[in-house]
């Protein structure tokens, strides 16, 4: 069983929810269903699960319900376990096929508060837009992502106290223990190939077979492409969304990594294809990093939504789409290859999973900062990502830190290095992005 951080959020909800259901959201294949099942088995005497893809009759019965009693009657009619007050979790899965249940859930938690209700599904950012009213005040939510690097290390048997050493070293501005550093660096290079999709991770941990791993990853990519065809509103939109999705690896391979909308088609403009880009974002399969005019708090006021980099939500899927040659180069630790796009993708993925909104900054006077993120205390932290040995060269970061108007006190460089501090810059091993948390 893969250990997931989201489990602690479910446990907290169980103890404190008070007439609230839980919605577990996230892209397809990130482990939502497995997590809820494990949570149910460990914490309830009875678990009733209805899957609205597998059980069309249950879906129709729930859709036909007019009130809470009708809805609970429909659930009880198709329940595969006993419904016992105070001892039962009701798990409604794949609710994108039964969208009105998200609206009706408030009636259930109001009138049947002796039961706990968890909802889950994929593409909810896309599909729930058409729901009349998601019940604010009756529904808590968790967004799940692929396994982050720390979770990947847990899957490989790394104990939690290893990351305690990482946190302490960063806090104390000293080098991480050499044995720990070498172990985590090796696992990070492996993570660039495997990524964090649970099925792929479980397969690789058991077999360490790259060919088998790629079968799992290619199946996930194929399923995402099928979703695009199934859930987009028209054949035209499906074609454009798939084109954008397939372009992500090559666009990231460009020098500035910014997605050029003209790559979608001759004369294309963002305003015309905005919905298609947002579909991928709402589906959870792509991560946009928006440009800001100035790296000043709050960043959202300076956002330029028509200028962005577009990363995949999982680094393993990106590496798979880049081809087997890239995988071989990573395995051979080739130092003459520029892995910049891969490193930036994994950093974007980690920052997003840890609660950060994603921005970057670029102008002619300063240059480009790979990421700028908000610190909870109302300041902005610039982050540079370096995959090569020349990681101490960062003129844009130096200029930004020297610009008094930006109010930046310190900057971070994530690189193939141990922890060290020079002036206003903290150099951290790239895997230490796992220690940054909003």
LUMPATOR-559112 format. One record per residue (C-alpha): chain; residue in three letters; x, y, z. Coordinates in Angstrom, 1 decimal, always signed. Layout:
! residues N
REC;c;r;xx;yy;zz
REC;A;ALA;X;Y;Z
...
***
This chain:
! residues 438
REC;c;r;xx;yy;zz
REC;A;UNK;+0.0;+0.0;+0.0
REC;A;UNK;+1.3;+3.4;-0.9
REC;A;UNK;+1.4;+5.9;+1.9
REC;A;UNK;-0.3;+9.2;+1.0
REC;A;UNK;-0.4;+12.5;+2.8
REC;A;UNK;-4.0;+13.0;+1.9
REC;A;UNK;-4.9;+10.3;+4.4
REC;A;UNK;-4.2;+12.6;+7.3
REC;A;UNK;-6.6;+15.1;+5.8
REC;A;UNK;-9.3;+12.5;+5.6
REC;A;UNK;-8.7;+11.5;+9.2
REC;A;UNK;-8.9;+15.2;+10.3
REC;A;UNK;-12.2;+15.5;+8.5
REC;A;UNK;-13.6;+12.4;+10.2
REC;A;UNK;-13.0;+13.9;+13.6
REC;A;UNK;-14.2;+17.4;+12.8
REC;A;UNK;-16.6;+17.4;+9.8
REC;A;UNK;-19.9;+18.2;+11.6
REC;A;UNK;-22.5;+17.8;+8.9
REC;A;UNK;-20.1;+18.1;+6.0
REC;A;UNK;-19.4;+15.6;+3.3
REC;A;UNK;-16.0;+15.2;+1.8
REC;A;UNK;-15.2;+15.6;-1.9
REC;A;UNK;-11.9;+14.0;-3.1
REC;A;UNK;-10.9;+15.7;-6.3
REC;A;UNK;-8.0;+15.3;-8.7
REC;A;UNK;-6.9;+14.0;-12.1
REC;A;UNK;-7.6;+10.5;-13.2
REC;A;UNK;-5.3;+7.8;-11.9
REC;A;UNK;-3.9;+9.8;-9.0
REC;A;UNK;-5.2;+7.3;-6.4
REC;A;UNK;-8.4;+8.8;-5.2
REC;A;UNK;-10.5;+5.6;-5.1
REC;A;UNK;-7.8;+3.5;-3.5
REC;A;UNK;-7.2;+6.2;-0.8
REC;A;UNK;-10.9;+6.4;+0.2
REC;A;UNK;-11.2;+2.6;+0.2
REC;A;UNK;-8.2;+2.3;+2.5
REC;A;UNK;-9.6;+5.1;+4.7
REC;A;UNK;-12.9;+3.3;+4.9
REC;A;UNK;-11.5;-0.1;+5.7
REC;A;UNK;-9.3;+1.3;+8.5
REC;A;UNK;-11.9;+3.5;+10.2
REC;A;UNK;-15.4;+2.1;+9.7
REC;A;UNK;-17.2;-1.1;+10.4
REC;A;UNK;-19.1;-0.8;+7.1
REC;A;UNK;-18.3;+0.8;+3.8
REC;A;UNK;-20.9;+1.3;+1.1
REC;A;UNK;-19.5;+2.1;-2.3
REC;A;UNK;-21.4;+3.1;-5.4
REC;A;UNK;-19.5;+3.6;-8.6
REC;A;UNK;-21.6;+5.6;-11.1
REC;A;UNK;-19.7;+4.3;-14.1
REC;A;UNK;-19.9;+0.6;-13.2
REC;A;UNK;-23.4;+0.8;-11.8
REC;A;UNK;-25.7;+2.7;-14.3
REC;A;UNK;-28.9;+1.6;-12.4
REC;A;UNK;-27.6;+3.2;-9.2
REC;A;UNK;-26.8;+6.3;-11.1
REC;A;UNK;-30.2;+6.5;-12.7
REC;A;UNK;-31.9;+5.9;-9.3
REC;A;UNK;-29.8;+8.7;-7.6
REC;A;UNK;-30.5;+11.1;-10.5
REC;A;UNK;-34.3;+10.4;-10.1
REC;A;UNK;-34.3;+11.2;-6.4
REC;A;UNK;-36.3;+14.3;-5.5
REC;A;UNK;-35.5;+14.6;-1.8
REC;A;UNK;-33.2;+13.3;+0.9
REC;A;UNK;-35.3;+10.3;+1.7
REC;A;UNK;-35.5;+9.2;-2.0
REC;A;UNK;-31.8;+9.7;-2.3
REC;A;UNK;-30.9;+7.6;+0.8
REC;A;UNK;-33.5;+4.9;-0.3
REC;A;UNK;-31.7;+4.7;-3.7
REC;A;UNK;-28.3;+4.4;-2.0
REC;A;UNK;-29.6;+1.7;+0.3
REC;A;UNK;-31.1;-0.3;-2.5
REC;A;UNK;-27.8;-0.6;-4.3
REC;A;UNK;-25.6;-0.8;-1.2
REC;A;UNK;-23.1;-3.7;-1.1
REC;A;UNK;-22.7;-3.6;+2.8
REC;A;UNK;-24.9;-2.8;+5.7
REC;A;UNK;-25.9;+0.8;+6.5
REC;A;UNK;-25.4;+1.0;+10.3
REC;A;UNK;-25.7;+4.4;+12.0
REC;A;UNK;-22.5;+5.7;+13.4
REC;A;UNK;-20.4;+2.9;+11.8
REC;A;UNK;-20.8;+3.4;+8.0
REC;A;UNK;-18.9;+5.3;+5.3
REC;A;UNK;-21.0;+6.0;+2.2
REC;A;UNK;-18.6;+6.4;-0.8
REC;A;UNK;-20.0;+7.8;-4.0
REC;A;UNK;-17.4;+7.4;-6.7
REC;A;UNK;-17.1;+8.7;-10.3
REC;A;UNK;-19.6;+11.4;-9.6
REC;A;UNK;-18.8;+13.1;-12.9
REC;A;UNK;-21.3;+10.6;-14.3
REC;A;UNK;-23.9;+11.7;-11.7
REC;A;UNK;-23.2;+15.4;-11.3
REC;A;UNK;-26.4;+16.3;-9.4
REC;A;UNK;-25.3;+14.3;-6.4
REC;A;UNK;-22.9;+17.1;-5.5
REC;A;UNK;-25.9;+19.4;-5.2
REC;A;UNK;-28.1;+16.9;-3.4
REC;A;UNK;-25.5;+15.8;-0.9
REC;A;UNK;-26.4;+18.7;+1.5
REC;A;UNK;-29.8;+17.1;+2.1
REC;A;UNK;-28.2;+13.8;+3.0
REC;A;UNK;-25.7;+15.3;+5.5
REC;A;UNK;-28.5;+17.3;+7.0
REC;A;UNK;-31.0;+14.5;+7.5
REC;A;UNK;-28.7;+11.5;+7.8
REC;A;UNK;-25.9;+12.8;+9.9
REC;A;UNK;-25.3;+9.4;+11.5
REC;A;UNK;-23.5;+8.4;+8.3
REC;A;UNK;-20.3;+9.8;+6.8
REC;A;UNK;-20.3;+10.6;+3.1
REC;A;UNK;-17.3;+10.9;+0.7
REC;A;UNK;-17.6;+11.8;-2.9
REC;A;UNK;-15.0;+11.4;-5.6
REC;A;UNK;-14.5;+11.6;-9.3
REC;A;UNK;-12.3;+12.7;-12.2
REC;A;UNK;-12.6;+15.7;-14.4
REC;A;UNK;-14.7;+17.5;-11.8
REC;A;UNK;-13.2;+20.8;-12.6
REC;A;UNK;-14.7;+20.3;-16.1
REC;A;UNK;-17.9;+18.5;-15.4
REC;A;UNK;-19.1;+20.2;-12.2
REC;A;UNK;-19.2;+23.6;-13.9
REC;A;UNK;-22.7;+22.6;-15.2
REC;A;UNK;-24.0;+21.7;-11.7
REC;A;UNK;-26.6;+24.2;-10.5
REC;A;UNK;-25.2;+24.8;-7.0
REC;A;UNK;-22.4;+23.1;-5.2
REC;A;UNK;-23.5;+23.3;-1.5
REC;A;UNK;-21.1;+25.7;+0.2
REC;A;UNK;-21.0;+24.9;+3.9
REC;A;UNK;-21.9;+21.2;+3.4
REC;A;UNK;-18.9;+20.0;+1.4
REC;A;UNK;-15.2;+20.0;+2.3
REC;A;UNK;-12.7;+19.1;-0.3
REC;A;UNK;-9.2;+17.6;-0.9
REC;A;UNK;-7.4;+17.8;-4.2
REC;A;UNK;-5.1;+14.9;-4.8
REC;A;UNK;-2.0;+15.0;-7.0
REC;A;UNK;+0.4;+12.3;-8.1
REC;A;UNK;+2.8;+11.1;-5.4
REC;A;UNK;+5.2;+13.9;-4.6
REC;A;UNK;+8.8;+13.2;-4.1
REC;A;UNK;+8.6;+12.5;-0.4
REC;A;UNK;+5.7;+10.1;-0.9
REC;A;UNK;+7.8;+8.4;-3.7
REC;A;UNK;+10.6;+8.0;-1.2
REC;A;UNK;+8.2;+6.4;+1.3
REC;A;UNK;+7.2;+3.9;-1.4
REC;A;UNK;+10.9;+3.0;-1.7
REC;A;UNK;+11.3;+2.4;+2.0
REC;A;UNK;+12.8;+5.7;+3.1
REC;A;UNK;+11.8;+6.5;+6.7
REC;A;UNK;+10.3;+9.8;+7.7
REC;A;UNK;+13.2;+10.8;+9.8
REC;A;UNK;+15.3;+11.1;+6.6
REC;A;UNK;+13.3;+14.1;+5.6
REC;A;UNK;+13.5;+15.5;+9.1
REC;A;UNK;+17.2;+15.7;+8.4
REC;A;UNK;+16.5;+17.6;+5.2
REC;A;UNK;+14.3;+20.1;+7.0
REC;A;UNK;+16.7;+20.6;+9.8
REC;A;UNK;+19.7;+21.2;+7.5
REC;A;UNK;+17.8;+23.8;+5.5
REC;A;UNK;+16.7;+25.5;+8.7
REC;A;UNK;+20.2;+25.5;+10.1
REC;A;UNK;+21.8;+26.4;+6.7
REC;A;UNK;+24.2;+23.4;+6.8
REC;A;UNK;+24.9;+20.6;+4.5
REC;A;UNK;+22.6;+17.6;+4.5
REC;A;UNK;+24.2;+14.4;+5.8
REC;A;UNK;+26.2;+13.0;+2.9
REC;A;UNK;+24.7;+9.5;+3.0
REC;A;UNK;+21.2;+11.0;+3.0
REC;A;UNK;+22.1;+13.4;+0.3
REC;A;UNK;+23.4;+10.7;-2.0
REC;A;UNK;+20.4;+8.5;-1.4
REC;A;UNK;+17.8;+11.2;-2.1
REC;A;UNK;+19.7;+12.4;-5.2
REC;A;UNK;+19.6;+8.9;-6.6
REC;A;UNK;+15.9;+8.6;-5.9
REC;A;UNK;+15.2;+12.0;-7.4
REC;A;UNK;+16.9;+11.0;-10.7
REC;A;UNK;+14.8;+7.9;-10.6
REC;A;UNK;+11.6;+9.9;-9.9
REC;A;UNK;+12.3;+11.9;-13.1
REC;A;UNK;+11.6;+8.7;-15.0
REC;A;UNK;+8.9;+7.1;-12.8
REC;A;UNK;+6.9;+10.1;-11.7
REC;A;UNK;+4.1;+9.9;-9.2
REC;A;UNK;+1.2;+8.1;-10.8
REC;A;UNK;+0.4;+5.4;-8.2
REC;A;UNK;+0.0;+2.4;-10.6
REC;A;UNK;+3.3;+3.3;-12.3
REC;A;UNK;+5.1;+3.7;-8.9
REC;A;UNK;+3.8;+0.5;-7.5
REC;A;UNK;+4.9;-1.4;-10.6
REC;A;UNK;+8.4;+0.1;-10.7
REC;A;UNK;+9.0;-0.4;-7.0
REC;A;UNK;+8.1;-4.1;-7.4
REC;A;UNK;+9.8;-4.8;-10.7
REC;A;UNK;+12.3;-2.0;-11.5
REC;A;UNK;+11.5;-2.7;-15.2
REC;A;UNK;+11.5;+0.4;-17.4
REC;A;UNK;+9.6;-1.3;-20.2
REC;A;UNK;+6.8;-2.4;-17.9
REC;A;UNK;+6.8;+1.1;-16.4
REC;A;UNK;+6.3;+2.7;-19.8
REC;A;UNK;+3.3;+0.4;-20.5
REC;A;UNK;+1.6;+1.8;-17.4
REC;A;UNK;+2.5;+5.3;-18.3
REC;A;UNK;+1.4;+5.0;-21.9
REC;A;UNK;-1.9;+3.5;-20.8
REC;A;UNK;-2.5;+6.6;-18.5
REC;A;UNK;-1.6;+8.9;-21.4
REC;A;UNK;-4.0;+7.0;-23.7
REC;A;UNK;-6.8;+7.3;-21.1
REC;A;UNK;-6.3;+11.0;-20.8
REC;A;UNK;-6.6;+11.3;-24.6
REC;A;UNK;-9.8;+9.2;-24.5
REC;A;UNK;-11.2;+11.6;-21.8
REC;A;UNK;-10.5;+14.5;-24.0
REC;A;UNK;-12.5;+12.9;-26.8
REC;A;UNK;-15.3;+11.9;-24.4
REC;A;UNK;-15.8;+15.0;-22.2
REC;A;UNK;-15.0;+17.9;-24.5
REC;A;UNK;-18.1;+19.7;-26.0
REC;A;UNK;-17.4;+19.1;-29.7
REC;A;UNK;-15.2;+17.3;-32.2
REC;A;UNK;-13.4;+20.6;-32.9
REC;A;UNK;-12.7;+21.3;-29.3
REC;A;UNK;-11.5;+17.7;-28.8
REC;A;UNK;-9.1;+18.1;-31.7
REC;A;UNK;-7.6;+21.3;-30.3
REC;A;UNK;-7.3;+20.1;-26.7
REC;A;UNK;-5.5;+17.0;-27.9
REC;A;UNK;-3.2;+19.1;-30.0
REC;A;UNK;-2.3;+21.3;-27.1
REC;A;UNK;-1.7;+18.3;-24.8
REC;A;UNK;+0.5;+16.6;-27.3
REC;A;UNK;+2.5;+19.8;-27.9
REC;A;UNK;+3.5;+20.3;-24.2
REC;A;UNK;+6.8;+18.3;-24.3
REC;A;UNK;+8.1;+20.1;-27.5
REC;A;UNK;+7.0;+23.5;-26.2
REC;A;UNK;+8.9;+22.9;-22.9
REC;A;UNK;+11.9;+22.0;-24.9
REC;A;UNK;+12.1;+25.5;-26.4
REC;A;UNK;+14.7;+27.8;-24.8
REC;A;UNK;+12.2;+30.0;-22.9
REC;A;UNK;+9.7;+27.1;-22.3
REC;A;UNK;+6.8;+29.5;-22.8
REC;A;UNK;+3.9;+27.9;-24.7
REC;A;UNK;+3.5;+29.6;-28.1
REC;A;UNK;-0.2;+29.6;-29.0
REC;A;UNK;+0.7;+29.9;-32.6
REC;A;UNK;+2.0;+26.3;-32.4
REC;A;UNK;-1.6;+25.1;-32.2
REC;A;UNK;-2.3;+26.5;-35.7
REC;A;UNK;-1.3;+29.3;-38.0
REC;A;UNK;-2.4;+32.7;-36.7
REC;A;UNK;-3.9;+31.1;-33.5
REC;A;UNK;-4.5;+33.5;-30.6
REC;A;UNK;-4.9;+32.7;-26.9
REC;A;UNK;-8.3;+34.5;-26.7
REC;A;UNK;-9.6;+32.1;-29.3
REC;A;UNK;-8.4;+28.9;-27.6
REC;A;UNK;-8.6;+30.0;-24.0
REC;A;UNK;-11.3;+27.4;-23.2
REC;A;UNK;-9.2;+24.6;-24.7
REC;A;UNK;-6.2;+25.5;-22.5
REC;A;UNK;-8.4;+25.8;-19.4
REC;A;UNK;-10.0;+22.4;-20.1
REC;A;UNK;-6.6;+20.7;-19.6
REC;A;UNK;-6.0;+22.8;-16.4
REC;A;UNK;-9.5;+22.1;-15.0
REC;A;UNK;-9.1;+18.4;-15.8
REC;A;UNK;-5.9;+18.3;-13.7
REC;A;UNK;-3.6;+17.0;-16.4
REC;A;UNK;-1.7;+20.3;-17.0
REC;A;UNK;-0.2;+22.9;-14.8
REC;A;UNK;+0.0;+26.5;-16.0
REC;A;UNK;+2.7;+28.9;-14.7
REC;A;UNK;+1.6;+32.4;-15.5
REC;A;UNK;+3.8;+35.4;-16.2
REC;A;UNK;+3.6;+38.4;-13.9
REC;A;UNK;+4.4;+42.0;-14.8
REC;A;UNK;+6.2;+42.6;-11.5
REC;A;UNK;+7.3;+40.0;-8.9
REC;A;UNK;+5.6;+41.9;-6.1
REC;A;UNK;+3.0;+40.8;-3.5
REC;A;UNK;+0.2;+39.9;-4.3
REC;A;UNK;+1.2;+38.2;-7.5
REC;A;UNK;-2.3;+37.6;-8.8
REC;A;UNK;-2.7;+41.4;-9.4
REC;A;UNK;+0.2;+41.3;-11.8
REC;A;UNK;-0.8;+38.1;-13.6
REC;A;UNK;-0.7;+38.1;-17.4
REC;A;UNK;-2.9;+35.1;-18.2
REC;A;UNK;-2.1;+35.1;-21.9
REC;A;UNK;+1.6;+34.4;-21.3
REC;A;UNK;+2.3;+31.1;-19.6
REC;A;UNK;+4.4;+27.9;-19.4
REC;A;UNK;+2.3;+24.7;-19.5
REC;A;UNK;+3.7;+21.7;-17.6
REC;A;UNK;+2.3;+18.2;-17.2
REC;A;UNK;+0.9;+17.3;-13.9
REC;A;UNK;+3.3;+14.3;-13.6
REC;A;UNK;+7.0;+14.3;-14.5
REC;A;UNK;+6.9;+10.5;-15.3
REC;A;UNK;+4.3;+11.1;-18.1
REC;A;UNK;+6.4;+14.0;-19.5
REC;A;UNK;+9.5;+11.8;-19.6
REC;A;UNK;+7.5;+9.0;-21.2
REC;A;UNK;+6.2;+11.4;-23.9
REC;A;UNK;+9.7;+12.6;-24.5
REC;A;UNK;+10.8;+9.1;-25.6
REC;A;UNK;+13.1;+6.3;-24.6
REC;A;UNK;+16.3;+8.2;-25.5
REC;A;UNK;+15.6;+10.6;-22.7
REC;A;UNK;+15.0;+7.7;-20.3
REC;A;UNK;+18.3;+6.1;-21.3
REC;A;UNK;+20.2;+9.4;-20.9
REC;A;UNK;+18.7;+9.8;-17.4
REC;A;UNK;+19.7;+6.3;-16.4
REC;A;UNK;+23.2;+6.9;-17.7
REC;A;UNK;+23.5;+10.2;-15.8
REC;A;UNK;+24.7;+12.0;-18.9
REC;A;UNK;+26.0;+15.4;-17.8
REC;A;UNK;+26.1;+16.9;-21.3
REC;A;UNK;+22.3;+16.9;-21.6
REC;A;UNK;+20.1;+19.9;-20.7
REC;A;UNK;+17.4;+18.5;-18.4
REC;A;UNK;+16.0;+22.0;-17.7
REC;A;UNK;+12.4;+21.3;-18.8
REC;A;UNK;+12.3;+18.1;-16.8
REC;A;UNK;+13.6;+19.8;-13.6
REC;A;UNK;+11.2;+22.7;-14.0
REC;A;UNK;+8.3;+20.4;-14.5
REC;A;UNK;+9.0;+18.4;-11.3
REC;A;UNK;+9.5;+21.7;-9.4
REC;A;UNK;+6.1;+23.0;-10.7
REC;A;UNK;+4.5;+19.8;-9.8
REC;A;UNK;+5.9;+19.8;-6.2
REC;A;UNK;+5.1;+23.5;-5.6
REC;A;UNK;+1.5;+23.0;-6.8
REC;A;UNK;+1.0;+19.9;-4.6
REC;A;UNK;+2.3;+21.8;-1.6
REC;A;UNK;-0.2;+24.7;-2.0
REC;A;UNK;+1.7;+27.3;-4.0
REC;A;UNK;+0.1;+29.2;-6.9
REC;A;UNK;+2.5;+29.1;-9.8
REC;A;UNK;+4.0;+32.2;-11.5
REC;A;UNK;+7.2;+33.2;-13.3
REC;A;UNK;+8.7;+36.6;-14.1
REC;A;UNK;+10.5;+37.9;-17.2
REC;A;UNK;+11.4;+41.2;-18.6
REC;A;UNK;+14.2;+42.7;-20.7
REC;A;UNK;+15.9;+44.6;-17.8
REC;A;UNK;+16.0;+41.7;-15.3
REC;A;UNK;+15.8;+38.5;-17.3
REC;A;UNK;+13.8;+35.5;-16.3
REC;A;UNK;+13.0;+34.0;-12.9
REC;A;UNK;+11.8;+30.4;-13.3
REC;A;UNK;+9.3;+30.7;-10.4
REC;A;UNK;+8.1;+33.4;-8.1
REC;A;UNK;+5.9;+32.2;-5.2
REC;A;UNK;+4.2;+34.0;-2.3
REC;A;UNK;+5.4;+33.6;+1.2
REC;A;UNK;+2.6;+33.5;+3.8
REC;A;UNK;+4.0;+36.6;+5.4
REC;A;UNK;+3.3;+38.8;+2.4
REC;A;UNK;+6.6;+38.6;+0.5
REC;A;UNK;+7.7;+37.0;-2.7
REC;A;UNK;+10.3;+34.3;-3.0
REC;A;UNK;+12.2;+33.9;-6.3
REC;A;UNK;+13.2;+30.3;-7.3
REC;A;UNK;+15.7;+29.4;-9.9
REC;A;UNK;+16.0;+25.8;-11.2
REC;A;UNK;+19.4;+24.6;-12.5
REC;A;UNK;+20.1;+21.2;-14.0
REC;A;UNK;+23.8;+21.8;-14.8
REC;A;UNK;+27.0;+22.4;-13.0
REC;A;UNK;+26.9;+26.2;-13.6
REC;A;UNK;+24.2;+26.7;-11.0
REC;A;UNK;+26.0;+29.6;-9.3
REC;A;UNK;+25.4;+31.7;-12.4
REC;A;UNK;+22.1;+33.4;-12.1
REC;A;UNK;+22.2;+37.1;-13.2
REC;A;UNK;+18.4;+37.5;-13.3
REC;A;UNK;+18.1;+36.3;-9.7
REC;A;UNK;+20.9;+38.7;-8.7
REC;A;UNK;+19.3;+41.7;-10.4
REC;A;UNK;+15.9;+40.9;-8.9
REC;A;UNK;+17.2;+40.7;-5.4
REC;A;UNK;+19.1;+44.0;-5.9
REC;A;UNK;+15.9;+45.7;-7.1
REC;A;UNK;+14.7;+47.4;-3.9
REC;A;UNK;+11.2;+48.0;-5.3
REC;A;UNK;+10.5;+44.3;-5.4
REC;A;UNK;+11.1;+43.8;-1.7
REC;A;UNK;+12.7;+40.4;-2.1
REC;A;UNK;+14.9;+39.5;+0.8
REC;A;UNK;+16.2;+36.1;-0.2
REC;A;UNK;+16.2;+33.8;-3.3
REC;A;UNK;+16.5;+30.0;-3.8
REC;A;UNK;+18.5;+28.1;-6.4
REC;A;UNK;+17.5;+24.4;-6.7
REC;A;UNK;+20.3;+22.5;-8.2
REC;A;UNK;+22.6;+19.4;-8.2
REC;A;UNK;+24.2;+20.6;-5.0
REC;A;UNK;+24.0;+20.2;-1.2
REC;A;UNK;+22.8;+23.0;+1.0
REC;A;UNK;+24.9;+26.2;+1.1
REC;A;UNK;+24.2;+29.9;+1.5
REC;A;UNK;+26.0;+32.8;-0.3
REC;A;UNK;+24.7;+36.2;+0.5
REC;A;UNK;+21.0;+36.4;-0.2
REC;A;UNK;+20.9;+33.1;-2.1
REC;A;UNK;+20.2;+29.7;-0.5
REC;A;UNK;+21.4;+26.8;-2.7
REC;A;UNK;+19.4;+23.7;-2.1
REC;A;UNK;+19.5;+20.2;-3.7
REC;A;UNK;+16.7;+20.1;-6.2
REC;A;UNK;+14.9;+17.3;-4.3
REC;A;UNK;+14.6;+19.8;-1.4
REC;A;UNK;+11.7;+21.4;-3.2
REC;A;UNK;+9.8;+18.7;-1.3
REC;A;UNK;+10.6;+20.7;+1.9
REC;A;UNK;+8.9;+23.9;+0.7
REC;A;UNK;+5.4;+24.2;+1.8
REC;A;UNK;+2.8;+27.0;+1.6
***
